[in-house]
Structure formats: C-alpha cells, structure tokens
Amino acid sequence: MTGDKAPGEKSAPTPEQLREEVEVTREELGRTIEALAARADVKTRAQEKAAEVKAAAKGKTSHTITRIEDKAAHALHAAQDRTPPPVREKAGHAAEAAQRHRALVMAGAAGLILVVAVLWRSRRNGGR
C-alpha cells in the first residue's frame, strides 16, 4: 500500500494550483498595499475632508441666506403695512431723491463716517 495515503493527508499541489495560489495572493497583497497607501496619504485625505466641509458649509450658508432674506422680506412687508400712507409717500420721495443724487448721498455718508471716526479716535486717546 505504498500508493495509499493515510486519512487526512493531502496530496501535493500541482504546479498549476501553485501558480493560481500565487496569483490570488499577489492580487490580495496588491489590494492591501493600495488600501494602506490610501490611509497613509494624509494630504489627499485632508483635501477630501476639506472639500466635504466646504460643500457642507456652502449648503448651510445658502440655506441661512435664504432664511434671512425671507425674514427680511416678511419684516419689510410688516413694516410697510404698519406705516401710515403719508409717511410711506415721503419715504418713497426721499428714496427717489437719493437715487437721483447718489454721489451726494455717498459723499455725505463718507463725511459722516469721517466725523465719527475722528470723534471716536479722540475719545480713545483721552482727548489729545
């Protein structure tokens, strides 16, 4: 019974089986190395995370702006509803005049800002 094998003994693998095992092992090793390289690539991971955070912030910002615009429009309509017609008419005339004389309005605003800045600075420096 030289050709018989004891139960539980395995026959020697053929060269073709060994080649297949080596190929499978190489593929697994390649995938493992790629996964480890991806984890070790901190710069790329940081860029991906930054892109995710940026996209999320953009979405939140857009949503917040929309909410603010809606609330501002609602407040404007509420104020218009409560404002007596003569006051609305006068405000409309003032707005039209400001549109026609935009340069004068801007110059006046700049002058006012300059005066406030000078006063604030003089008080901050103890009146020197």
C-alpha positions as CSV (number, residue, x, y, z in Angstrom):
1,M,0.0,0.0,0.0
2,T,2.7,2.4,-0.9
3,G,0.3,4.4,-3.1
4,D,-2.4,4.7,-0.4
5,K,-2.4,7.8,1.8
6,A,-3.5,7.9,5.3
7,P,-6.8,9.7,6.0
8,G,-6.3,13.4,6.4
9,E,-3.2,13.6,4.3
10,K,-3.3,16.0,1.4
11,S,-1.8,15.3,-2.0
12,A,0.9,17.6,-3.2
13,P,-0.4,20.5,-5.2
14,T,0.2,20.6,-8.9
15,P,2.3,23.4,-10.4
16,E,-0.9,24.9,-11.9
17,Q,-2.5,25.0,-8.5
18,L,0.5,26.7,-7.0
19,R,0.6,29.3,-9.8
20,E,-3.1,30.1,-9.1
21,E,-2.5,30.4,-5.4
22,V,0.5,32.7,-6.0
23,E,-1.7,34.9,-8.4
24,V,-4.5,35.1,-5.8
25,T,-2.0,36.0,-3.1
26,R,-0.5,38.7,-5.3
27,E,-3.9,40.2,-6.0
28,E,-4.8,40.3,-2.3
29,L,-1.4,41.8,-1.4
30,G,-1.9,44.4,-4.1
31,R,-5.3,45.4,-2.7
32,T,-3.9,45.5,0.8
33,I,-1.0,47.7,-0.3
34,E,-3.3,50.1,-2.1
35,A,-5.5,50.4,1.0
36,L,-2.6,51.1,3.2
37,A,-1.2,53.6,0.8
38,A,-4.6,55.4,0.7
39,R,-4.6,55.6,4.5
40,A,-1.1,56.9,4.6
41,D,-1.8,59.6,2.0
42,V,-2.6,62.3,4.6
43,K,-2.6,65.2,2.1
44,T,-5.2,63.6,-0.1
45,R,-7.4,62.6,2.8
46,A,-7.1,66.2,4.2
47,Q,-8.1,67.6,0.8
48,E,-11.1,65.3,0.6
49,K,-12.2,66.2,4.1
50,A,-11.8,69.9,3.3
51,A,-13.9,69.5,0.2
52,E,-16.6,67.8,2.2
53,V,-16.6,70.5,4.9
54,K,-16.6,73.2,2.2
55,A,-19.6,71.7,0.5
56,A,-21.5,71.4,3.7
57,A,-20.7,75.0,4.7
58,K,-21.8,76.2,1.3
59,G,-25.1,74.4,1.7
60,K,-25.7,75.7,5.2
61,T,-24.7,79.3,4.1
62,S,-27.1,79.1,1.2
63,H,-29.9,77.9,3.5
64,T,-29.2,80.6,6.1
65,I,-29.1,83.3,3.5
66,T,-32.5,82.2,2.1
67,R,-34.0,82.2,5.7
68,I,-32.6,85.7,6.4
69,E,-33.9,87.0,3.1
70,D,-37.3,85.5,3.8
71,K,-37.4,87.0,7.3
72,A,-36.2,90.4,6.0
73,A,-39.0,90.4,3.3
74,H,-41.6,89.5,5.9
75,A,-40.3,92.3,8.3
76,L,-40.4,94.8,5.4
77,H,-43.9,93.9,4.5
78,A,-45.0,94.1,8.1
79,A,-43.4,97.5,8.5
80,Q,-45.0,98.7,5.3
81,D,-48.4,97.5,6.5
82,R,-48.0,99.4,9.8
83,T,-46.6,102.6,8.2
84,P,-49.2,105.3,7.6
85,P,-49.6,106.2,3.9
86,P,-48.2,109.8,4.2
87,V,-45.0,108.5,5.8
88,R,-44.6,105.9,3.1
89,E,-45.1,108.5,0.4
90,K,-42.4,110.8,2.0
91,A,-40.0,107.8,2.3
92,G,-40.6,107.0,-1.3
93,H,-39.8,110.6,-2.4
94,A,-36.6,110.5,-0.2
95,A,-35.5,107.2,-1.8
96,E,-36.1,108.6,-5.3
97,A,-34.1,111.7,-4.4
98,A,-31.3,109.6,-3.0
99,Q,-31.2,107.6,-6.3
100,R,-31.0,110.8,-8.4
101,H,-28.3,112.2,-6.2
102,R,-26.4,109.1,-5.4
103,A,-22.9,110.8,-5.4
104,L,-24.1,113.4,-2.9
105,V,-25.5,110.8,-0.6
106,M,-22.3,108.8,-0.8
107,A,-20.2,111.9,-0.1
108,G,-22.4,112.7,2.9
109,A,-22.1,109.2,4.3
110,A,-18.3,109.3,3.9
111,G,-18.2,112.7,5.7
112,L,-20.3,111.3,8.5
113,I,-18.1,108.3,8.8
114,L,-15.0,110.5,8.9
115,V,-16.5,112.7,11.7
116,V,-17.5,109.6,13.7
117,A,-14.0,108.1,13.3
118,V,-12.3,111.3,14.4
119,L,-14.5,111.7,17.4
120,W,-14.0,108.0,18.4
121,R,-10.3,108.3,18.0
122,S,-10.1,111.5,20.0
123,R,-12.1,109.9,22.9
124,R,-10.0,106.8,22.7
125,N,-6.7,108.7,23.0
126,G,-8.1,110.6,26.0
127,G,-8.9,113.8,24.2
128,R,-5.3,114.5,23.0
